Amino acid sequence: MIFCDIHTHILPGIDDGATDWEMSLGMVKASWKAGVRTIIATPHFLPWKEDNHTGEVEILCRELMYRSRECLGIEMEVLPGQEIFYHTDMEEKLSKGEILTLAHSRYILVEFETGASGQKILDGLDRLRLAGYFPILAHMERYSALRSGNWLRELKQRGILLQMNMASIEGMRFKPNVYWCRRQITENMVDLIASDMHNLTSRGPFNKETLRWLKKNVRFSRRRQLFGGLPQ
C-alpha cells in the first residue's frame, strides 16, 4: 500500500524539526521504506514569531526532492504546506499568500493550544470553513476537551477533518491514551493519520509495527482513506 504523509517537519533548519540535510534525507529514506511516496512538509507557522520562513518552504521542498533523487536514488514527492497555529487573522493571511495551504489546495492544517476548549476549536475551524477552506485539525488526540462530550462528532458534522499522529497508537493497547486513540480509529472518528515526524528517534517516521496493527484491525479501503492524502 502506498502512503501519503500530510504532516511532517522534514525541512532542515526551518523549525523544531530536521536540523540539517542529513537528517532530512534520513527521514525520507525511512518514510520510503515504510511505503510513503508523497510527503507534505508542514513547518510551523506561529503568529508571534517573525521568522516563519513561508517563502523558503517551496524552495526547500524542491531541494529535498533533488537531494533525495541524487543522494538516495529515491523519487519522493515533497509538497509545500504549513502547520498553522490558529489566530484570528488567518483568513486574511491565507488570502494574501502569507501562510500556506497544503499542496496548493484549499486544505489547511491547523493546531490550537492543547488546553483550548471544545467551543474555541469548533468556532475557529468553522470560521475557516465558512471562509472557503477545508480545515484539518492537527493531532486531534492532544486536546483534552475533545475527549468528553460530543465535540468530535460536532466537528465531523461540520465537515472538519481530524488528523491523528501515528505515534499516539503505538505501544500497549491497555495504556489509556493508546486505547482511546485506537478506539477513535476503529469507530471511524479519525480521517487522516500522519507521522508529525520531527527527527529519526523520539518523533520519527511511520512505524512498521503500528502499520501491522492497522493492517490487522482496519479494512483496506479504510486504510486507504487514512493514509491516502488529501481527499479529492
C-alpha positions as CSV (number, residue, x, y, z in Angstrom):
1,M,0.0,0.0,0.0
2,I,1.3,3.5,-1.0
3,F,1.1,6.2,1.7
4,C,1.0,10.0,1.8
5,D,2.2,11.7,4.9
6,I,0.4,15.0,5.2
7,H,2.0,16.3,8.4
8,T,5.8,16.4,8.7
9,H,8.6,18.6,9.9
10,I,11.1,17.3,7.4
11,L,12.7,20.5,6.0
12,P,16.0,21.3,7.6
13,G,16.7,24.2,9.9
14,I,13.3,25.9,9.5
15,D,11.5,25.0,12.8
16,D,11.9,22.4,15.5
17,G,12.1,19.5,13.0
18,A,15.1,18.3,11.0
19,T,18.3,20.1,11.9
20,D,20.2,19.5,8.7
21,W,20.0,17.8,5.2
22,E,21.5,14.6,6.6
23,M,18.5,14.2,9.0
24,S,16.0,15.3,6.3
25,L,17.4,12.6,3.9
26,G,17.3,10.0,6.7
27,M,13.6,10.8,7.3
28,V,12.9,10.5,3.6
29,K,14.7,7.1,3.5
30,A,12.8,5.7,6.5
31,S,9.5,7.0,5.1
32,W,10.1,5.4,1.7
33,K,10.9,2.0,3.4
34,A,7.5,2.3,5.2
35,G,5.7,2.8,1.9
36,V,5.4,6.6,1.8
37,R,5.6,8.1,-1.7
38,T,4.3,11.6,-1.1
39,I,5.3,13.9,1.8
40,I,3.7,17.3,2.6
41,A,6.2,19.4,4.5
42,T,4.4,21.4,7.2
43,P,6.8,23.6,9.2
44,H,5.1,25.6,12.0
45,F,3.6,28.9,11.4
46,L,3.5,30.7,14.7
47,P,1.9,34.2,14.5
48,W,4.0,35.6,17.4
49,K,7.3,34.8,15.5
50,E,8.7,36.9,12.7
51,D,10.8,34.2,11.2
52,N,8.1,31.9,9.8
53,H,10.1,31.2,6.6
54,T,7.0,31.0,4.4
55,G,8.9,32.0,1.3
56,E,11.5,29.3,1.9
57,V,9.2,26.3,2.0
58,E,8.7,25.7,-1.7
59,I,12.5,26.2,-2.4
60,L,13.4,23.7,0.3
61,C,10.8,21.2,-0.9
62,R,12.3,21.2,-4.4
63,E,15.8,20.9,-2.9
64,L,14.8,17.9,-0.8
65,M,13.3,16.2,-3.8
66,Y,16.5,16.8,-5.8
67,R,18.8,15.6,-3.0
68,S,16.6,12.5,-2.4
69,R,17.0,11.6,-6.1
70,E,20.7,12.4,-6.3
71,C,21.8,11.0,-2.9
72,L,19.4,8.2,-2.3
73,G,18.0,7.3,-5.7
74,I,14.5,7.9,-4.3
75,E,11.8,9.7,-6.2
76,M,9.9,11.1,-3.2
77,E,7.3,13.8,-3.9
78,V,7.7,16.6,-1.4
79,L,4.9,19.2,-1.4
80,P,4.7,22.5,0.5
81,G,2.4,23.3,3.4
82,Q,2.4,24.6,6.9
83,E,1.1,23.7,10.4
84,I,-0.7,26.9,11.3
85,F,-1.3,27.9,14.9
86,Y,-4.9,29.3,14.9
87,H,-5.2,33.1,15.1
88,T,-8.0,35.5,14.3
89,D,-6.5,37.0,11.1
90,M,-5.7,33.7,9.4
91,E,-8.2,34.2,6.6
92,E,-6.5,37.5,5.6
93,K,-3.1,36.0,5.7
94,L,-4.2,33.0,3.6
95,S,-5.9,35.2,1.0
96,K,-2.6,37.2,0.7
97,G,-0.5,34.0,0.5
98,E,1.4,34.9,3.7
99,I,0.7,31.4,5.0
100,L,0.4,28.2,3.1
101,T,-2.3,25.7,2.4
102,L,-1.4,22.1,1.9
103,A,0.0,21.3,-1.5
104,H,-1.6,24.4,-3.1
105,S,-5.1,23.2,-2.2
106,R,-7.9,24.6,-0.1
107,Y,-7.0,22.3,2.7
108,I,-5.2,23.8,5.8
109,L,-3.6,22.1,8.7
110,V,-4.5,23.9,11.9
111,E,-3.4,23.5,15.5
112,F,-4.5,25.1,18.8
113,E,-3.1,25.3,22.3
114,T,-3.6,21.9,23.9
115,G,-5.8,23.4,26.6
116,A,-8.2,25.0,24.2
117,S,-11.9,24.5,24.8
118,G,-14.0,22.4,22.5
119,Q,-16.0,25.5,21.7
120,K,-13.0,27.5,20.7
121,I,-11.7,24.7,18.4
122,L,-15.1,24.3,16.8
123,D,-15.7,28.1,16.3
124,G,-12.2,28.7,14.9
125,L,-12.3,25.8,12.4
126,D,-15.9,26.5,11.4
127,R,-14.9,30.1,10.7
128,L,-12.2,28.9,8.3
129,R,-14.6,26.5,6.7
130,L,-17.1,29.3,6.1
131,A,-14.3,31.3,4.5
132,G,-14.0,28.6,1.8
133,Y,-11.2,26.4,3.3
134,F,-11.1,22.8,4.3
135,P,-9.6,22.7,7.8
136,I,-7.8,19.7,9.2
137,L,-7.3,19.6,12.9
138,A,-3.7,18.6,13.6
139,H,-3.1,15.8,16.2
140,M,-6.7,15.8,17.4
141,E,-5.7,13.5,20.3
142,R,-3.8,16.2,22.1
143,Y,-6.9,18.3,23.0
144,S,-8.3,17.0,26.3
145,A,-11.5,19.0,25.8
146,L,-12.4,16.7,22.8
147,R,-12.3,13.6,24.9
148,S,-15.6,14.3,26.5
149,G,-19.0,15.4,25.3
150,N,-19.9,15.4,21.7
151,W,-17.2,17.6,20.3
152,L,-15.6,15.2,17.9
153,R,-18.9,14.3,16.3
154,E,-19.8,18.0,16.1
155,L,-16.6,18.8,14.3
156,K,-17.1,15.9,11.8
157,Q,-20.7,17.0,11.2
158,R,-19.3,20.5,10.2
159,G,-17.1,18.8,7.6
160,I,-13.9,19.3,9.6
161,L,-11.2,16.6,9.1
162,L,-9.5,15.1,12.1
163,Q,-5.8,14.1,11.9
164,M,-4.1,11.7,14.4
165,N,-0.4,11.2,14.9
166,M,0.8,7.6,14.2
167,A,2.9,7.6,17.5
168,S,-0.3,8.0,19.5
169,I,-1.4,4.5,18.7
170,E,2.0,2.9,19.3
171,G,2.5,0.8,22.4
172,M,0.5,-1.5,24.7
173,R,-3.2,-1.4,24.0
174,F,-4.0,-1.3,27.7
175,K,-2.5,2.2,28.1
176,P,-5.4,4.7,28.4
177,N,-4.2,7.0,25.6
178,V,-3.4,4.2,23.2
179,Y,-6.7,2.6,23.9
180,W,-8.6,5.8,23.3
181,C,-6.8,6.6,20.1
182,R,-7.2,3.1,18.6
183,R,-10.9,3.2,19.5
184,Q,-11.3,6.5,17.6
185,I,-9.8,4.8,14.6
186,T,-11.9,1.7,14.7
187,E,-15.1,3.8,15.3
188,N,-14.2,5.9,12.2
189,M,-13.7,9.2,14.1
190,V,-10.3,9.8,12.5
191,D,-10.0,11.0,8.9
192,L,-6.2,11.0,8.4
193,I,-3.2,9.5,10.1
194,A,0.2,11.2,9.7
195,S,3.6,10.9,11.3
196,D,4.2,14.5,12.5
197,M,7.8,13.5,12.3
198,H,10.5,15.9,13.7
199,N,13.5,13.6,13.7
200,L,14.6,9.9,13.4
201,T,14.3,9.0,17.1
202,S,11.8,10.4,19.5
203,R,9.4,11.7,16.9
204,G,10.2,9.6,13.8
205,P,8.5,8.5,10.5
206,F,5.8,5.8,10.2
207,N,6.4,2.8,12.4
208,K,6.1,-0.6,10.7
209,E,4.8,-2.4,13.9
210,T,2.0,0.1,14.1
211,L,1.2,-0.3,10.4
212,R,0.9,-4.0,11.1
213,W,-1.7,-3.3,13.8
214,L,-3.7,-1.1,11.4
215,K,-3.5,-3.8,8.7
216,K,-4.9,-6.4,11.2
217,N,-7.6,-4.2,12.6
218,V,-8.7,-1.8,9.9
219,R,-10.1,-2.8,6.5
220,F,-8.1,-1.9,3.4
221,S,-10.5,0.7,2.0
222,R,-10.4,2.5,5.3
223,R,-6.6,2.4,5.5
224,R,-6.5,3.9,2.0
225,Q,-8.6,6.8,3.4
226,L,-6.4,7.3,6.4
227,F,-3.1,7.3,4.5
228,G,-4.2,8.3,1.1
229,G,-3.6,12.0,1.4
230,L,-5.9,14.9,0.9
231,P,-9.5,13.9,-0.2
232,Q,-10.2,14.7,-3.8
